[in-house]
Amino acid sequence: MKKLLLATSLMASVFSFGALAAQQISQEEVDHFKLVKIGTVNVSQSGGAISSPSDLHAKLSQLADEKGGTYYRVIAGRQHGPNFEAIADVYKNANK
């Protein structure tokens, strides 16, 4: 019974953490929802740590969260050798 409770707690924490992560959006969504830009974040020269698009989006989401944003929009990105690099604008809802 204790193992089931522990497993359930761990799964709930994983899903709740994912729900709090900043989401990637498009310019059309920024305009439609009238989001407020609160800054810019960038990922570069990761030494191979950001070696896939999913790693890049996870890092941008983390940086946007740290800045207090709910959303991010990639404005530039590239693959440079084994690394993925990007710059993203960070947004939040206007009423928050």
N, C-alpha and C positions, 0 to 999 in steps of 0.2 A: 504494500500500500504506500509506504514511504517513497519507494522508487517511482511509482506512478505520479505521486504528487510533485516530486522533484522534477521529473521529466516534463510535466505539464507546466510548471513554473518556468523552466528554462525556455520552453517553446513560446510561452506568452511574452517573456522578456525579449526574445529575438524578434517576434512580430511587432511588438510595441516600439522597439528601437527603429525598425525599418519604417514604421509609420511616421516617425519624426524627421526622417531624412529629407533634405531639400530635394525638390523634383526638378528635372530638366523641362523647360518649356520653350515654345516658339515665340517669335516676335508678334505673331497674330494673337497669341494668348496674352502676352504682356499688354497689348493695345486693348483687347476685348475686356479684360478684367481690370484695366486701369491700375496696374501694379506700380508700386513705387520703387525706383532703383535706390539701393542703399550702399552700393559700392561695387568693386571689381575684385575678383580673385584670379590667381593664375597658378598653373602647375608647369614647372619646367625643370630640366636637368635633374631628373629623379635617380640617375645612376642605374637605370634599368628596373627600378621598383614599380614604375607605372608602365607596364609592357603590353597592355591591351586596352581597347576602348572601355571595357567594363571597369578596369582599374582606374582609368582616367575619370569616368563618371562618378565612381565611388569617392575619389579624392575631391573632386569639385563639389560634390554634395556635402562632404564633411566640412570643407572650407566655407561653403555658403552657410551651413549651420552655425559654425563658429562666429561668423560675421552677423548672425541674427536674422538671416534670410530664410525664406520658405521655398524659394524658387531660384533657379539659375538658368541663364541663356548663354550658350557657347557663342562667342563672337569671333573666335579664331582658334584654329587647331591644326596640328600637323603631327606626323610621325617622323622622328629624327633618329635613325638607327633603331635601336631596340626600345627607345622611349617614345611615349605619346605626350604631347605638350598641348596646353590650351589656355585661353583667357576667357573668362565668363563674367557677365554682369550678374549681380545678385539683386533679387527683388523680394519685397514683402507686400502683403495686402495693404491697401490704403487705410483701412479702418483699424489697423492694429498698431 
